Amino acid sequence: MNWALAHRVASIAAVQAHRDLGVDRTRYVQVHRALHAAGVIGMAQPMPRLFGVYFSPADQGPAIMLNASLNAVTQRHTAAHELGHHRLGHRTAADDELDPALRWGNGSWPDEEKTAEAFAAWFLMPLPAVRAALGRICGSRPSSPEHVYRVARELGTSYAGTVRHLVNLRLLDSGRAAQWGRIPPADLRSSLAGGAELPGQAHVHVITEATGGQTVYADAADVLVLDLPGAVFDVLPKGLEQWTGDGPAPLTAAVMTDEMPPGEEASVEVGVPGHAHPLQLTVARDAPRCGVDEVWPA
C-alpha cells in the first residue's frame, strides 16, 4: 500500500470516528476524550524506545499504552495513531521509532502502520478545524511557515506533521511544503517571540484579536505573545506570569508555569487600546498524560 491509498482509507475512517465519538471537527480535537468514548482503556508510563502500544480485543483489549516521557504534542499524535489501530481493526501493535522525520516515505512502514499514521493526521487535523484556524491566522491559505506553526499550535500538532497534512488538504503545494519542512521549528518560535530566547522547548502561542473567545492549549514553559499594538494583560490567573524575554524587540508576553495543574483552565483578559471591553480568552494546560485513564484530564 502506498501513502496515497493509506491517506484515502484513513481520511474516511477519521470522519467516521469523529461522528461516532462526538468529536467537534471545527476545533482542537480532544484525543484522550475520544479514546474514552471509544471504550479504549488507556495508560501512560515511561517506555524507552516505544512511542505507544495498541492491544487489540484478541489480546484482552482494546487498550493502549503511551510513553509518559513524550511531550504533549507527540503523545497526542501517538494516542491518535493508536486510536487509528483500533478504529481500523488492526492487530496488536508496538510502535517504536515511528518518527516520520526519520522514516517518512522510505517504504519501510507496514501497511497497518501507514494507515494508523495517516489516521492520526486526519483525526487531529480535520479540514473544518484547519480552515477555521487559517481563517483566524491569515484568512485562507498560509503564506509563511510562521502561519503553519501557528496552525499547529491551535490544533496541538507538530509543525512538520502540519506542513505535510496541509498538502493532503490541498492547502499548500508540495514544493513550498518541502522548503518549509526544512525550517527548524526553533527558528519559527524565535521569530514569533521577537528574537527572544525561549525556555527549553517552549512553544509560542500568538494572541491576536481573532483569539478572543478561543481556548489556547499550552503546557508549562509555553509563552503567550500579544500581537496587538499597545495591548497588555489585564488579568493573569495563577499559573501564568508576565514574561518579557531578552530579545531585541519589545515583547508583551506571559509564560505558563507548573502552578497551573494539568487539565485545568483559566480565563485571561487582555486590554486593547480603543476597545471598550477587554479581549477574553481561555488558557488550558494540556500536559502529557501519566498513569491510568481515570485520572487523565479530559
PyMOL commands that set and color helices and strands:
alter all, ss='L'
color gray80, all
select helices_A, chain A and resi 3-21+31-37+57-59+72-87+100-103+111-124+127-137+145-155+159-168+174-181+185-192+209-211+293-295
alter helices_A, ss='H'
color red, helices_A
select strands_A, chain A and resi 41-45+52-55+63-67+93-95+204-207+215-218+223-226+232-235+240-243+253-256+265-271+279-285+291-292
alter strands_A, ss='S'
color yellow, strands_A
deselect
rebuild
show_as cartoon
